[in-house]
Amino acid sequence: MSDGAISQDEIDALLSGVAIDGLNSSGHVGNGPVFHFDIKALQQLADDLRPKLEENINKYTSAQFVVEAPVVESAERDKVLAKLPEVVVGVVADYNDGVKGNHLYLISPEFALKIYQLVRSEDTSDVDDMVLSVVSEFVATHISSQITQIDSVGKIPGLSYATPQGINESKAMIMFPQGEFVLTSYPLTLDGEAYTLWECLGGEAAEPISKALNGEDDSTAVLTPVDLNSTSAPNPMQNMGGMQQPMMGQPQMNMGMGMGMQQPMMGQPMMQQQMGMPNMGMNMGMNMGMNVPNVQQLQYPNLQPGMTPAEQGNISLIMDVFMEMTVELGRTQKSIKEILGMGEGTIIELEKLAGEPVDILVNHKAIAKGEVVVIDENFGVRITEILSPIERVNELN
């Protein structure tokens, strides 16, 4: 630019976190990260998810949405911006375990308000925090179905996502995945009105997911334990014995030391030779190199808490006993005056931070931590951590 001014494309690039150096000669974003993902496999995933998406949104809204055939394509930021309205409602739910990568859902404000009106049975014209919360819950339901579908085809251990965060921004302010990514468009209709749910999946997540869907394995090395008792295993004692084997005709200085005998004086004939045992030193040296000691593999004690057979028999008697399991979102303390002053619409601030794992309790005792998910139309919790015995004791204090 000869006049030194910044173009609109460069402004948009800066707002979306793309360096100006990443703009090509035409002023568009280029030279981003290069990923290799299979669009065909991801298209099949979207096709399989289409009926589940329709089921989820209809249960969530008690409406009769129709989800048409989704379209999966490779895209970059400019291509997606051309499809979006000027202002969009988004839900950021990045994959953070199993695979890591950007994961973003976008809808129009009209679609967000429609979902809110159907769920809450009340009208509103502003996309506020309540609307974003309702939309985020719906998206979380869809992502849970997506993970279930991925696991049914190609296993990705521990696949999970961050707590969904709703946003309401100008499309130029949206933080799209860097470089080339996967765009899935789900067309929906309700009472003649058309809507679209756009899903943006970063290439760093799309690549391993598509490989898993194709049954590919990214593992590059397998560690094989060595059996110390195996005759094929290398034995360091053989090298030691070879090094100590004496040369014929040489004074047996090293052998004398190795056998616990006194070192002969320089210039004196060897004691073994005078005693009529000229080959004893060599034989002993060769035996030290060839006779491999029986190395026993170390047996470590079991440090994990276990039960004796008698204890296992006793616990089987109570396997059918039901115990109360609760999920604790958070706690706080309020004075009696504050409690008496509460009414409809009062917001109670909890001590637990947003996005922090919730506590899972059995008979009011913490045993694990997890994250809240939505399964169909019910809340659920995915266990992310089992507390150790020491942690459980600390929770009681």
N, C-alpha and C positions, 0 to 999 in steps of 0.2 A: 504494500500500500504506500503509494508515493506521498500522500498527504499526511501520513502518520496517524490517521484515525483508525479506530478499531471497528471492524465490521460486526454485524449482528451475529454472524456465525461464531466469531471469536468470543463475543460476549456470552453467547449461549454455552460455548465450550468451557469458558471459565466458570460459569455458574454451575455447570454439571460436573466440575472437577476434572475436566480434560485439559491438559496443558496445551498452550497455543502451538508449541512445537509439534503437537500431534495433528495439526491441520495440514492437509495436503495443498498442492498448488491451487486447487480450485476453492480453497477456503473451507473444506469439509473435513470432518474427523477421519483420520486414517492412520495407518501404521500402528494400530493397537495390538494387543496380544493376539496370537494366532492359536486357535483351538481346533481340534478335529472331533466333531460329533456327528452322529448318524441321525439325520433328519427323519429317515424312514422309521427307525426304531422309536423316536420320540413322537412321531405322528401316530404310530400304533398305540403308544401309551395314552395319548390324548383321546383317540377313538374309544379306547377301553374305559376311560374316565368319563366320557360324555354322559352315559346313562346315570352314573353315580352322581355327577354334578347336578343333573336334573332332579334326581331324587333328593339330594341334600337341600337344594334351594327351595324346593316345594315343601319339604317338611319344615324348614326353618321359617318360611314366610306364610305357610298355609295357603299358597297360591298355586297356579297352574302354569308355571313357566315351561316353555318348550326350548330345549337346547339343541341347536342344529349342529351339523358336522363341523368340528373344529378345523382350523388351518394352522399348520406348524411350518415355520419358515425361518431361515437365517436372516438376521437383521442387524442393522447398526442404528445408532441414535437418530440420525436424520430421517431414516425410513420410518421409524416409529412415530416421530414427532408429526409427520405428515398425516398420520392416521388419527391423532388424538385431538380432542377439543382443546380450546385455549386453557381451560382450567380442568384439572383432573383430581379425582380422589384415589389415593394409592394406599396400599398396605405392603409394608416392607417386612418380609419374613425370610431372611437369609438362612441358607443351610449352614449349620455350624458344627455338625458332627457326622461322621460317616463320609460325607463329602463336605467341602466348604465352598461357598460361592454366593453371589448375589441372586436374590429371588424377590421379584417385585410383581404385584398385581395392580392393575389400573382399571378404573371405570369412570364413567361420566358422573358429574354431580347429580344429574337427574336420576340415574340408576341408583346411586347411593341413597338419595331421599326416598325413592320408591321402596327399597328394601326396608328402610327404617319405618316408613309408614305402615307397611304390611306387618312387620314384627311387633311394633309398639302400638299399633292401632291409633296413631295420632299423627296429625299433619304438622309439618315444619318446613320452612323455606330456607333455613340456614344449615349448612353442613358444620355442625358443632362437634364437640367431643363425644356426645352421646351417639350421634350418627356414625362417627368414625369407629366407636366401640362396637356398634352393631355390625358394621361392615367387616371389621377385623375378625369378629367371631365367626361370621360366615366363611371368610377366607380360610381361617384355621380349620374349619370342618373339611373344606376341599383339600387342603394340604395333607390332612390326616388320611384321607382317602387315597391321595396320590402316593404317599409313603407305603400304604398297605398294598397298593397295586404294584409298586416297584419291588417290594419284598416278595410278592407272589411270583414274579418272573425272574428277577435277578437279585440275589441277596447283596445288600450293602449293610454290613453290621453297624448298628448304632445310628442309623440315618435319622437325623432330627433337625429341627429348625429353631431359630430364635423366636422369642415372643413377638407376635405380629404387632407392628406399630403403624397406626393410621396417619395419613398425611392428606392435606388439602392444599394444593399448590398450583401455581402456573406451570404448564408443561415444560417451560424452559428451565425451571428450578429443579426438576426431577433428576435425581442421581441415578442415571442408567448404568448398567454394567459396562465395563471398559471393553473396547474392541468389538468383535463380532459375538453376538449372543443369539439365543433362541427366543423367538416370539411366537406364542400360541394365542390364537384369537378364537374365543368361544362366542358365537352368535346366540342370543336369546331373544325370545319374543313373549309378550304377555298382553293379551287383549289387543292385539294388533300393533302394539308398540315394540320397537326393536331396540335392543341393548347389546352391548359387547363387553365381555370380560377379557382383558388382555393380560397375559402372563409373560414376564420377561425373566428368563433364566440365564444367568451368566455362563459363559463358555467353560469356566473352570469347574462348574458343577455339571453342566450338560454333557461334557466329555466322559467323565467316569460313569454317569448315570446311563448314557446310551451304550457304553461298553458292557455294563452290567445287564442291561436289557437284552443284549446280544449274546450273553453268556460268556463274555470275555473276562479274563482274570488279569489284574494289573500286577499281581505279585511277581517279583523278579528273583527272589532267592528263598530257599528253604533250608533252614538249619537242621542238620541231622546229628543227633547225639552220638558220641563215640563210645562204644562198649570197651571198657578197659580190659575186660577178660577175653576179648576176641583175639585170635591169633593173627588176624589181618591188621590189627591196629598197630601203628608204629610204636616202638618201645624205645625210649631214650636210653635204657640200660645197654642196648646192643651197641650203640655208638660209644658209650663209655668203655665197654669191654674191648671194643676194637682199638681204642686209643691206648689202652693199658696193656695190650698183648705184647710181650717182649719179642725182640728180634733174636733169632738163634745166634749164639756165640757172643752175645753182648753180656756184660756184667748185669746181674739181676738186682740193680739198685732199687728201681721202682717196685719190683715185685717183692723184694724183701720188706719194703715199707708197707706195701699193700697187705702182706701176709702177717704183719705184726712181728717180723724178725728184725734183728739188728742190722743196720746198714753195714756192709763189709768195708774194711779199710781199703783205700786206694792202693792198687798194686798187689793185693793179696788175691789168690784164686778164690772162686766162689765156694762157699761151704757145701752147696748142693753137689757140685762136681766132685769134691773130695770124698763125699759120702756115697758116691756111686749113684746119684740121682740127677743126671744131667738134664733130663727132660721134664723134671717136675715143675720148674718155673714156667716153661712154655705151656704145659698142660693146665696149670692153675690159671695162667693168663687167659687161655682159650676158654676155659670153663667159665671164667668170670664174664666173658663176652657172649657166651652162647646160652648159659643157663639163666633164663629170664625169671625173676622172682614172680610169684603169684600175687599180683596186685589186686587187692579187694576193693570194689567200688564202695565209696563212703555211703553209709546209711544214716540219713538225717532223721531226727525224730520228727514226728508229725506235730507241728505247732498249731494246727487248726483245731478248734474245739470239736470234739467228736463224742459219740455215745457208745457205750458198751452194748453188746447184744441184749443184755437184760434191760437196759434203758430204752433201747429201740422197741422192745416188746411192750414196755409200759406205756410209751407215748402213743403206740397204736391204739390204745384204749380210748384216747381222747381226740382222735382225728376228726370225729363228727361234731365236736363241740364248736358252736358259733361264737365268734368274738367280734366286738364292735370295732369297725375301722372307720376313722374319720380323717378328713383332710383339712388342715388348719391354714386358712389364708393369711392370718396375721392376728396380732393382739394389740391392745392399747388399754390405758387406764383413764377413767373419767370420774370426776367427782359426782356425788349424788345430785348436786345442783345442775351439773351439765346433763346428766341423764334425764332428770325430770324436765329439762328444757328442750328435749329432743322432740321432733315432730316429723311429719312427712316431708321429704326433701332434704333432711339433715344429712350432711356428708360426714362420715366418721373416718378420720385419717388413722391408718394403722402404722405400726412401727416398721413393718417389712417394706422394703423398697420395691418399686415396680420392676418386674422381670426377675425378682429373686425367687429361687425355688420354694415351693410350699412344703409344709411339714406333713408327713403321713404318720398317723398314730394308730396303734392298736391298744384298746383298753386304756386310752389316754396316755400312752407311753410312746414317744417318738421312735420309729424304727427305720425310717427312710425319708428321702426328699424326692420331689418330682416337679413336673410342670403341668399346668392345667391344659387340657385339650377338649375339643368338642367332638363327640362321637354321635353321628346322626343328629338327634335333637337333645342329647343328654351331655352334661359335663362329665369329664373323666380326668384322670391324672396318669401321666406317664412317669414311671419310676426312673430317676436319673442317678440315684445314689442310695446304697444300703449303708446305714450307719454301722460302724464297728461297735463292739461291746463297750469300749472305752467311751466312745461318743455318746452311746446310749446312757451311760452312767452320768456323763456331764450334763445331758439334757434334763436329768432328774434334779440337778442342783439348782 
